[in-house]
Amino acid sequence: MTVPLGAFIAVSAVLFFLGAAGVLIRRNAVVILMCVELMLNASNLALVAFSRRAGQLGAGNPLDQRGSVFVVFVFVIAAAEVAVGLAIILAAYRNRPTVNVDEIHEMKG
Amino acid sequence: MFDFLEPFFFAVFSLGIIGAGVCVVMLRRITAQALLMALTFASMAGMFLLLGAETIALFQVLIYVGAITILILFGVMFTKQDDRGYALFFQKQTPWAAAFTLVIAVPVVFLAFSFKDAITPSGKGGDLIPLAGSLFTDYAFPFEIASVLLLAALVGAIVLVKRDEQ
């Protein structure tokens, strides 16, 4: 009795859309950043699951790890994104001490 | 005889992922949200283990559960989190956002269940050696570009938060 691929993909899709709803609904900039991280991580799960399936089906090299390699690059992008995102939040916070994105509606200094 | 273990752990991890994810989206206590986000990431690492991607699970724990959660917590501590009650569920964009997300999410989640292939862990000594072989031969150039991207992000973050010397 094993878990089918579809269950992993469904968990990934649910987490992705939870993150998307959070990005659209929440107004706290830090929470929006967290929700973006959830979305990126959900995509990682789908990538690893499909990569595992492609390796099993024997399409080419059974040790094919291209999905996992892509996940490593997603990790890099996520780390860079959260660092720059928090820096932007802090820079905006210095101009106007709030993290509510509805109140940061102009970019003049 | 231990056939039930894999579905059992799958249920535990997916409950952790989705339950903590719902809490991250819905709660209003920002520190609890950050820690629940860490729980989501840790459960995701368990999911990677179930899929037989041990190296990715290790990276997940190191980068997401460790670094990114700490970074987010620093962001929480550096900014004043006003606890005044702007209504979470009665903003003007909430019904549109929820409807839009549901309209896309429900078909996608149902489509996801159409993948019926069983996932069996390979059990051939882990994924570190094939992953490293792929990463440092075929993808060596993107790997170097990624290091440049990280350097640019590091410099950019420092420049953005640096105070102007008067």
Contacts between the chains, C-beta under 8 A, distances in Angstrom:
chain1	res1	chain2	res2	distance
A	1	B	3	4.6
A	1	B	4	6.8
A	1	B	6	7.3
A	1	B	7	6.2
A	2	B	6	6.0
A	2	B	7	7.9
A	2	B	118	4.3
A	2	B	119	6.2
A	2	B	120	5.6
A	3	B	6	5.9
A	3	B	7	5.7
A	3	B	10	4.6
A	3	B	50	7.1
A	3	B	118	7.6
A	3	B	119	6.1
A	4	B	115	6.7
A	4	B	116	5.4
A	4	B	117	6.6
A	4	B	118	5.8
A	4	B	119	7.1
A	5	B	115	4.2
A	5	B	116	7.3
A	5	B	117	4.7
A	5	B	118	7.4
A	5	B	119	5.4
A	6	B	112	5.4
A	6	B	113	4.3
A	6	B	114	6.2
A	6	B	115	4.0
A	6	B	116	6.2
A	7	B	10	6.5
A	7	B	14	7.5
A	7	B	113	7.6
A	8	B	47	7.1
A	8	B	51	6.9
A	8	B	119	6.9
A	9	B	112	3.9
A	9	B	113	7.9
A	9	B	115	5.7
A	10	B	109	5.4
A	10	B	112	4.1
A	10	B	113	5.7
A	11	B	14	4.6
A	11	B	17	6.0
A	11	B	18	6.8
A	11	B	47	7.3
A	12	B	112	7.5
A	13	B	105	6.9
A	13	B	108	5.0
A	13	B	109	4.9
A	13	B	112	5.0
A	14	B	18	5.6
A	14	B	21	7.7
A	14	B	105	7.5
A	14	B	109	6.0
A	15	B	17	5.7
A	15	B	18	6.6
A	15	B	21	5.2
A	15	B	40	7.4
A	17	B	101	5.4
A	17	B	104	7.0
A	17	B	105	3.7
A	17	B	108	7.3
A	17	B	109	7.7
A	18	B	18	7.3
A	18	B	21	4.5
A	18	B	22	6.4
A	18	B	24	7.8
A	18	B	25	5.5
A	19	B	21	7.2
A	19	B	25	7.6
A	20	B	101	5.5
A	20	B	105	7.9
A	21	B	25	6.1
A	21	B	97	6.2
A	21	B	98	6.4
A	21	B	101	4.4
A	22	B	24	6.6
A	22	B	25	3.9
A	24	B	93	6.6
A	24	B	97	3.5
A	24	B	100	7.2
A	24	B	101	6.7
A	25	B	25	7.1
A	25	B	88	7.4
A	25	B	91	7.5
A	25	B	93	7.1
A	25	B	94	5.3
A	25	B	97	5.1
A	25	B	98	7.1
A	26	B	25	7.1
A	26	B	88	7.7
A	27	B	86	6.7
A	27	B	91	7.1
A	28	B	30	6.9
A	28	B	81	7.4
A	30	B	30	6.4
A	30	B	72	6.6
A	30	B	75	5.1
A	30	B	76	5.8
A	30	B	79	6.8
A	30	B	81	7.7
A	31	B	24	7.6
A	31	B	30	6.8
A	31	B	33	6.4
A	33	B	72	6.7
A	33	B	75	7.2
A	34	B	24	5.8
A	34	B	33	6.4
A	34	B	34	6.7
A	34	B	37	5.0
A	34	B	72	6.1
A	35	B	24	6.8
A	35	B	25	6.6
A	37	B	37	6.8
A	37	B	64	7.4
A	37	B	68	6.2
A	37	B	72	7.7
A	38	B	21	5.8
A	38	B	24	6.5
A	38	B	37	7.0
A	38	B	40	6.4
A	41	B	40	7.2
A	41	B	41	6.4
A	41	B	44	5.5
A	41	B	60	7.9
A	41	B	64	6.6
A	44	B	44	7.3
A	44	B	56	7.5
A	44	B	60	7.7
A	45	B	44	6.2
A	45	B	47	5.9
A	45	B	48	7.6
A	48	B	48	5.8
A	48	B	51	5.3
A	48	B	53	5.0
A	48	B	56	5.9
A	49	B	51	6.0
A	49	B	119	6.8
A	51	B	53	7.8
A	52	B	51	5.1
A	52	B	52	6.3
A	52	B	53	7.1
A	52	B	119	5.6
A	52	B	122	7.9
A	53	B	115	7.6
A	53	B	117	5.5
A	53	B	119	6.7
A	55	B	122	7.1
A	56	B	117	7.3
A	56	B	119	7.4
A	56	B	120	7.0
A	56	B	122	7.9
A	57	B	117	7.8
A	63	B	130	3.8
A	63	B	133	7.9
A	64	B	130	7.6
A	64	B	134	7.8
A	65	B	127	6.2
A	65	B	130	4.7
A	65	B	131	4.6
A	65	B	133	7.9
A	65	B	134	4.7
A	66	B	134	6.6
A	68	B	53	5.7
A	68	B	55	7.2
A	68	B	56	5.5
A	68	B	127	6.3
A	68	B	131	5.2
A	68	B	134	7.8
A	69	B	131	6.7
A	69	B	134	5.2
A	69	B	135	5.4
A	69	B	138	8.0
A	69	B	139	5.3
A	71	B	53	7.8
A	71	B	56	5.4
A	71	B	59	7.9
A	72	B	56	7.6
A	72	B	59	6.9
A	72	B	131	7.7
A	72	B	135	6.5
A	73	B	142	6.6
A	73	B	146	5.9
A	75	B	59	5.8
A	75	B	60	8.0
A	75	B	63	5.2
A	75	B	64	7.8
A	76	B	146	4.4
A	76	B	149	6.5
A	76	B	150	6.1
A	77	B	149	7.5
A	78	B	63	7.5
A	78	B	64	7.6
A	78	B	68	6.8
A	79	B	63	6.2
A	79	B	67	6.7
A	79	B	68	6.8
A	79	B	150	6.9
A	79	B	153	7.5
A	80	B	149	5.7
A	80	B	150	5.8
A	80	B	152	7.7
A	80	B	153	3.5
A	81	B	153	7.8
A	82	B	68	5.3
A	82	B	71	5.5
A	82	B	72	6.9
A	83	B	71	6.7
A	83	B	153	5.2
A	83	B	154	7.0
A	83	B	157	4.5
A	84	B	153	5.3
A	84	B	156	5.4
A	84	B	157	5.6
A	84	B	160	7.2
A	86	B	71	6.1
A	86	B	72	7.4
A	86	B	74	7.3
A	86	B	75	4.4
A	86	B	157	7.4
A	87	B	156	6.9
A	87	B	157	4.0
A	87	B	158	7.8
A	87	B	160	3.8
A	87	B	161	4.9
A	88	B	160	6.1
A	89	B	75	6.2
A	89	B	79	6.8
A	90	B	75	7.2
A	90	B	78	5.8
A	90	B	79	7.1
A	90	B	160	7.4
A	90	B	161	5.0
A	91	B	160	4.8
A	91	B	161	6.2
A	93	B	78	7.5
A	93	B	79	5.1
A	97	B	79	7.9
A	97	B	80	6.1
A	98	B	80	7.8
A	98	B	82	6.8
A	99	B	79	4.9
A	99	B	80	7.7
A	99	B	81	6.8
A	99	B	82	7.8
A	100	B	82	7.2
A	100	B	86	6.9
